[in-house]
Amino acid sequence: MLLMACIAIFFVPGCSKNASDSITTGGSSEGSLADHEGANEVVTASNVNTVTREINAMALDVFSRATRTPSFKAATNITTNLNGDVAGDTSGKASVIGTAVTKMTGILTTGVDYTIVSVFYDFSDDGEMYFGGSLTYKGSVKYNSKSQFESNTITYKGGLKFNGAYSGTEDITTTVKVDSSGNYSFEGTATVTSGGETFTQSFKY
């Protein structure tokens, strides 16, 4: 399960990076996106759920891989910097920078607060959907008194432009919650512009 893979990777205390505290909106102007062949289907009310789920899956996968780009320059014993690139399996990259601060009580880890900024440059894993733009991730991991995982809340905001299977832009805000049993949920809003039309949709699943 994609999200579980993200969590398993990130919940190594100290995996982190440096980033601005600003939350990007209209981030689809950042990064780059070339023209790509494909259906380039217009996003409508009837297919926006499919597109948004694809974007959420991609966003979480990039988050997971971003936590594997540690740069230990200027890192303290509780902060690890991330600074690197997540290569698309088919095309492009997502450049990431950020920090995660591990909170300790004695020798016990009680939580991790993190921020990751990712800028997409013609990024694609499947050769069907390609992305430009940027996302900012913020969240908090909590552990119990035995340093066992209790919960994780990830919020990411920003804007993406995309083409290939579908074509358009989407400004998205998503909150992902994961409990100690590995159950997870997605909730947020997406403002989509495609085919000359713009509409906003809320989602929860």
C-alpha positions, 0 to 999 in steps of 0.5 A: 500500500503506497501510503504505508510505504511512505510511513515506514520510510519516514518514521526513522527519527531524524529523517528531514530537511530545510524549507520555507514556512510559506505554503504555496498556492498557485504553485503550478507556475513553478517548475516546468512541464513539456508538451506530451502526447496522450489523450490530454483529456479535459478534467470535468466533474465526472472524472475529477475524482480520478485525477485527484486520486492520481495526484494524491498518490503521486504526491505521497510517493514523492514525499516518501522518496524525498525522505531518502535524500538526507544531506547532513550539512549543518544538521544537529543531533535532532535535525536532519536536512534533506536536499536532493532530487527525486527522479521520475521513473519515466521522466524529469525530477522533483527537487526537494528541500526541507527539515525534520526535527525529532523531539526527544524526552531523554532517550525516547522519541516522542515525535517528529515535526517536518516540512518538505518543499518539492518542485516538479520538473516534467516529473512522471513515474508512469509515462502517462501523467506528467507534472510541473509545479510545487507542493509544500508538505507539513506534518507531525508524527507522534509516538507513545511513551514507548517510542511506538508510532501513534499517528501521523498527519501530513498536509500538503498544499500547492499547485500542479500543472499536468498533461498526458492522460489528462491536461490542466492545472490543480491547486490542491490542499490535502490532509492525510491522517494515519492512525496506529493501526495503519488506517488512513484517510484523505480530505481536502479541496482541489481547484481545477482549471481544464478546457477553459473551465475552472471549478472547485471540488471537495473530497474525502476518502 
